[in-house]
Amino acid sequence: MDDRAKVLDDLRREVGRICDGKGDWQDFTKPKDYRAFTPAPKDSRLNPPSTAGEPGMPSSHPAQRGSFCGWLVRQADRGGFVGGLATAAAADRAFPRDGDVEAARRWLQGARASGDDWEALDDAELDWLAL
C-alpha cells in the first residue's frame, strides 16, 4: 500500500468515526434513517381502573387487591427501591401489616424516611393499584 492509499484509508476511517460509522465507511451524503426508532411500550400501571375486573386491567376494588401494607411486605424479594422499602417494612414490628397507603405514609413519616423511600412508596402504590 502506497502513502496515498494509506492516507485515504486513514481519512475514511476517521470520517466514518466522526459520522458515527464506528470505523466502517458509510456514505454520509445520504440521510440517516430514524424511522427504525421504536418508542417504549406504555406503562401498564397507568391504565384506567376497571369496575368489571377485566383481565389485564387494574381492579378498582380494594377487597380484590388485599391490603396495601400486606402486599408491600410480600414484595421483599423484589429488587430496587420498592424491594428495599418492603424489606424494611417486613423487619419493623411497628409497620401496620393490614393498613392502607395512608398508614404506610404515617409509618414512613414516623421513621423519618429519605426521599428515595417516599418515591419507592409512590411506585409501590402505582404497582398495587395496577393489580
C-alpha positions in Angstrom: 0.0 0.0 0.0 1.5 3.3 -1.0 1.3 6.5 1.0 -1.6 7.9 -0.9 -3.8 4.8 -0.3 -2.8 4.7 3.3 -3.7 8.4 3.8 -7.1 7.8 2.1 -7.7 4.8 4.2 -6.9 6.7 7.4 -9.1 9.6 6.3 -12.1 7.2 5.6 -11.7 5.6 9.0 -11.7 9.0 10.8 -14.6 10.4 8.8 -16.5 7.2 9.4 -15.9 7.5 13.2 -16.9 11.2 13.1 -20.2 10.3 11.2 -21.0 7.6 13.8 -20.0 4.8 11.5 -18.0 3.2 14.3 -15.0 2.8 12.0 -16.9 1.5 9.0 -17.1 3.6 5.9 -20.6 5.0 5.2 -21.9 7.4 2.7 -22.6 10.5 4.9 -24.3 12.3 1.9 -27.3 10.1 2.5 -29.6 11.0 5.4 -29.8 8.7 8.4 -33.0 6.7 8.7 -34.6 7.5 12.1 -37.8 5.5 11.3 -36.2 2.5 12.9 -36.8 4.0 16.3 -39.4 2.3 18.3 -40.9 4.0 21.3 -41.1 2.3 24.7 -44.3 0.5 25.5 -46.9 2.3 27.5 -46.8 1.9 31.3 -49.5 -0.6 32.2 -49.7 0.9 35.7 -51.3 4.0 34.2 -54.4 2.1 32.8 -57.7 3.5 33.9 -59.4 1.5 36.7 -61.9 -1.1 35.7 -65.1 -1.9 37.6 -65.7 -5.2 35.8 -62.3 -6.8 36.7 -61.4 -7.4 33.1 -58.2 -9.4 32.5 -55.2 -7.2 32.1 -56.9 -4.2 33.6 -56.5 -2.9 37.2 -59.2 -3.8 39.6 -60.8 -0.8 41.4 -62.0 -2.9 44.3 -59.5 -2.8 47.3 -61.0 -6.1 48.6 -59.8 -7.8 45.4 -56.3 -6.5 45.8 -56.0 -7.0 49.6 -54.4 -4.5 51.9 -51.6 -2.3 50.6 -49.3 -2.9 53.5 -49.7 -6.7 53.4 -48.9 -6.6 49.7 -45.9 -4.4 50.3 -44.4 -6.8 52.8 -44.7 -9.6 50.3 -42.5 -7.6 47.8 -39.4 -8.0 49.9 -37.7 -10.3 47.3 -38.3 -7.6 44.6 -35.2 -5.6 43.6 -34.8 -1.8 43.7 -36.1 0.8 46.0 -39.5 -0.9 46.4 -37.8 -4.1 47.4 -35.7 -2.2 49.9 -38.7 -0.5 51.4 -40.5 -3.8 51.6 -37.6 -5.4 53.4 -37.5 -2.5 55.9 -41.3 -2.8 56.4 -41.1 -6.5 57.0 -38.3 -6.1 59.6 -40.2 -3.4 61.5 -42.7 -4.7 64.0 -44.4 -1.3 64.1 -45.3 -1.5 60.4 -49.1 -1.7 60.0 -49.4 -5.0 58.1 -53.2 -4.6 57.5 -53.1 -0.9 56.7 -53.7 1.2 53.7 -51.4 3.5 51.8 -52.0 6.3 54.3 -51.0 4.1 57.2 -47.7 3.3 55.3 -47.2 7.0 54.8 -47.6 7.7 58.5 -45.2 4.8 59.2 -42.6 6.4 56.8 -43.2 9.8 58.4 -42.6 8.4 61.9 -39.4 6.7 60.7 -38.1 10.0 59.2 -37.6 8.3 55.8 -35.5 9.7 53.0 -36.8 11.0 49.7 -36.0 7.7 47.9 -38.3 5.8 50.4 -41.1 8.2 49.6 -40.6 7.7 45.9 -40.5 3.9 46.4 -43.8 4.2 48.3 -45.4 6.1 45.4 -44.1 3.5 42.9 -45.4 0.7 45.1 -48.8 2.4 45.3 -48.9 2.6 41.5 -48.0 -1.1 41.2 -50.6 -2.1 43.8 -53.3 -0.1 42.1 -52.4 -1.8 38.8 -53.3 -5.2 40.2 
